[in-house]
Every structure is written in structure tokens, then in C-alpha cells.
Amino acid sequence: MLQILLDILGGLWETSGLYGLMEDPKKLVMMLIAFVFMYLAIVKEFEPLLLLPISFGMFLSNLPCVLSEDMMFHAEFWNCPQSAEWLWSVLHDGGLLDKLYLGVKLQIYPCLIFLGIGTMTDFGPLIANPKSFLLGAAAQGGIFFTFLAASYMGMSAAECGSIAIIGGADGPTSIYVSSKLLDGANSTLNTGTIALAAYTYMALVPVIQPPIMKLLTTKKERAIKMPQLRTPSKTEKIIFPVVVTLVVALLVPSAGALVGMLMFGNLLKESGVCGRLVETAQNALMNIVTIFLGISVGATTTAANVLNLEFAKVMILGVVAFSLGTACGLLLAKLMNVCTGGKLNPLIGSAGVSAVPMAARISQKVGAQTDPTNFLLMHAMGPNVAGVIGSAVAAGVLLSVIQY
């Protein structure tokens, strides 16, 4: 009788989470990292809308489970070729987070996020000052410089592209590219690690950008005042998303899905006749997708993917990409300032990275530190929204080059 009782207790112990934690102590480290990110999201408010779901997804996927059927996320599903049989296995045998992650793997969530962003974006400053397109394009230089740097470090083309896109400072774009290139590939990196780095650096925009801006500009340049922008007509705002979608689809078809959904959302907004759809996309749809995207991406950040040298390289190259993107935008703005006879404040060039509207606010803040009467926000919004389009186009270029 005593032996039976001991066998029962032993079985309960061996199937408990505590036993699993002792068998794999790295899970405890990952749970502690998840708690750190929860702290940053809740207390420091670093991108809380996505960092909190990502950190909790990390927490859930690293909970110790001895039996495979008890796990909410199975990494092995995403390290093998995808097929009809694979999809059935995920739906039939996968956990909750496996099923939610299908929206990432099939590139559904990033496109829906872009739809919501489109309904919240005003392209008026960009239409009023088309030169902003150049600044938004220049700020993507960090992506391509980092791609080359990563290749010299011996990384595969898929890894180089996935890391480099972090320089666009656009979380959904980073997820879109990495989910196409990494999942199922023979790599220690995955979408979760790329997304974690991307959103970390997006949250650190107020820390990373100002020193670079002050280093590359003079006090005189930072004090330049720019004239008020004209107000684009409603016709211009309606035509703009249609034309941009057509041009991008013709030149870079791989970027068509992201840019198309972005511009569709903007057309809904600017048409003025789809109020209910705009409200849904801005609020309910955006919030639902953000929750599913964050928690499922966070689930992929397991110990095997994070506690290694490769992830350290991602973090280092990520900040290099972001810093170079900021610098490229500033340098082109300095050149344009010379060409316009000193009428363009170079600070708006740093807003060419796609961290909307935070990067534009940093341009305003740094300019106001030099001259409190200088208002650069609307001028900076032009390059900022151009950067959203630019990062999507850069993503399309990377996918075209790597996949074909």
C-alpha cells in the first residue's frame, strides 16, 4: 500500500511543472526575462501595447510542461517544411499559441496592423511637401548597410534580411519579413527574436536618436525655422493612396500586400464615407490583432532562441541598423538644406525612420531645445509617414532579392 502511494506521488512529481523546471532551468531564466519586459511595459511604458503581450507570451511558452500535449506552443512545428499535412498537425495537435501563431506565419496580422495604421495616418504633410519622400527613403539606408554587415559576419541571406529590417523601426514590417524568411529555415533566429529586438529599439527611440541628431547637426541648423505647410485638398488625399499602391505594386510587387493594406486603410479614412469601417479598423480590429500578434510572437522566444550568441548579434546589429537609418536621414536633410539655401531644418531627416509618430516628436523636441519657438512637428511628419511606406518598400526589395 505504501509503495502504491509512493508510486502515485512519484508520478505526480514527474508530471509537475516543478520537475520540468528542474529538468530545464533555462526556462526559469526566460521567465525572469519575461518579467523584466513586463516591468518595462507597465512601469516604464516602453511600447506597452505590444511589449506586454509579447512578454506574457514569452512567459506562457516557457512555463515548464513535461507532457507535450500540455504545451501551449510547440517550436518543432515551425522548424519543418510547411504543407497541408503540417497545417493539419498544427490545427489538430497544436496548443493555443500554435494556432494563434498561424496569423503570423501566414502574414495576416502584419497586414491587418497596416490596415489599422492607414486609417490613423494623415499623409497631408507628405503630400504638401513631396521632398519628404526622399528623406523617408534615405532613412532606409540603415537596412541595406546592416544587410551587408550581417553578411560579412557569416549569416545566411534570410538572417541578414530579417535583422536588417529592424533598421526600418517598424514592428509589423519586421514580423512580416522574418516570418517569410526564417520560420522553417535552418536558423537559430526566428520571428520572435526579431520582433523583440525591433520593438525594444522602437521603445528606445527617445534615447537613441537625440545624441545622433545633435552630433550630426550644428546649433544653427537645429534653429532653422520652416514655413507653414499648405493644406492638401480632399481630392489629393483620395488620389494619393491609389497612386502609391499602383506605383509600388508595379515596381516592387513583394511590397504590395503591406503597402496595399496601408493605403486601403487610408483611403477608407480620407473618403469620408466609411466611418463605421474606419472606427472598427482603428479600434476593435487593431486592438484584437495587436493582442494576438503580440502574445503569439512572444511565444516563439524560447530559451533555445534567446539565450545564445546569435541573439546578442541581433541586438547589436539592430541598434546599428536603427542608428544608421537615423544618420542617413539626417545627412540627406543636411544636403537638402544646402540645396535649398538653408531653408530646411536637418532635424526632420531623422524622422524618416518608421516609428510614427514618436520619431517626429523627437525632431520637434530637439528643435525646441535649441529654440522654443521653433515648431517642426508637422514638417517632421512628412518624412515620418514616408518612412512607413519606405520600410514596406525596403521589405519588398529584401524579399525579392533573397527569395528570388
C-alpha positions, 0 to 999 in steps of 0.5 A: 500500500505504501509503495502504491502511494509512493508510486502515485506521488512519484508520478505526480512529481514527474508530471509537475511543472516543478520537475520540468523546471528542474529538468530545464532551468533555462526556462526559469531564466526566460521567465525572469526575462519575461518579467523584466519586459513586463516591468518595462511595459507597465512601469516604464511604458516602453511600447506597452501595447505590444511589449506586454503581450509579447512578454506574457507570451514569452512567459506562457511558452516557457512555463515548464510542461513535461507532457507535450500535449500540455504545451501551449506552443510547440517550436518543432512545428515551425522548424519543418517544411510547411504543407497541408499535412503540417497545417493539419498537425498544427490545427489538430495537435497544436496548443493555443499559441500554435494556432494563434501563431498561424496569423503570423506565419501566414502574414495576416496580422502584419497586414491587418496592423497596416490596415489599422495604421492607414486609417490613423495616418494623415499623409497631408504633410507628405503630400504638401511637401513631396521632398519628404519622400526622399528623406523617408527613403534615405532613412532606409539606408540603415537596412541595406548597410546592416544587410551587408554587415550581417553578411560579412559576419557569416549569416545566411541571406534570410538572417541578414534580411530579417535583422536588417529590417529592424533598421526600418523601426517598424514592428509589423514590417519586421514580423512580416519579413522574418516570418517569410524568411526564417520560420522553417529555415535552418536558423537559430533566429526566428520571428520572435527574436526579431520582433523583440529586438525591433520593438525594444529599439522602437521603445528606445527611440527617445534615447537613441536618436537625440545624441545622433541628431545633435552630433550630426547637426550644428546649433544653427541648423537645429534653429532653422525655422520652416514655413507653414505647410499648405493644406492638401485638398480632399481630392489629393488625399483620395488620389494619393493612396491609389497612386502609391499602391499602383506605383509600388505594386508595379515596381516592387510587387513583394511590397504590395500586400503591406503597402496595399493594406496601408493605403486601403486603410487610408483611403477608407479614412480620407473618403469620408464615407466609411466611418463605421469601417474606419472606427472598427479598423482603428479600434476593435480590429487593431486592438484584437490583432495587436493582442494576438500578434503580440502574445503569439510572437512572444511565444516563439522566444524560447530559451533555445532562441534567446539565450545564445550568441546569435541573439546578442548579434541581433541586438547589436546589429539592430541598434546599428541598423536603427542608428544608421537609418537615423544618420542617413536621414539626417545627412540627406536633410543636411544636403537638402538644406544646402540645396535649398539655401538653408531653408530646411531644418536637418532635424526632420531627416531623422524622422524618416525612420518608421516609428510614427509618430514618436520619431517626429516628436523627437525632431520637434523636441530637439528643435525646441531645445535649441529654440522654443519657438521653433515648431517642426512637428508637422514638417517632421511628419512628412518624412515620418509617414514616408518612412512607413511606406519606405520600410514596406518598400525596403521589405519588398526589395529584401524579399525579392532579392533573397527569395528570388 
